[in-house]
Amino acid sequence: MIAYYCQLSSHPSAAAYIPPQDLSSNKVQINIAFGTFRKSNH
């Protein structure tokens, strides 16, 4: 859902992922990677 929201918000190559973590604090970290598109000459 997070990646989908980012993609709808002008970030078509966004990806969300959950890195390895210790859940003893009852918190979850979610990382979002924003990619870019560029023209290729190949």
BELCORDA-V607372 format. One record per pair of residues at least 12 apart in sequence whose ideal C-beta (glycine too) atoms are under 6 Angstrom apart, sorted by the first residue. I is the first residue (numbers start at 1). J is the second residue. D is the distance in Angstrom with one decimal. If there is no record, write none. Layout:
i->I j->J d->D
i->I j->J d->D
This chain:
i->2 j->16 d->4.0
i->3 j->15 d->5.4
i->3 j->16 d->4.2
i->11 j->34 d->5.4
i->13 j->35 d->3.4
i->14 j->34 d->5.3
i->15 j->33 d->4.9
i->16 j->30 d->5.8
i->16 j->32 d->5.1
i->17 j->31 d->5.6
i->18 j->30 d->5.7
i->19 j->31 d->5.8
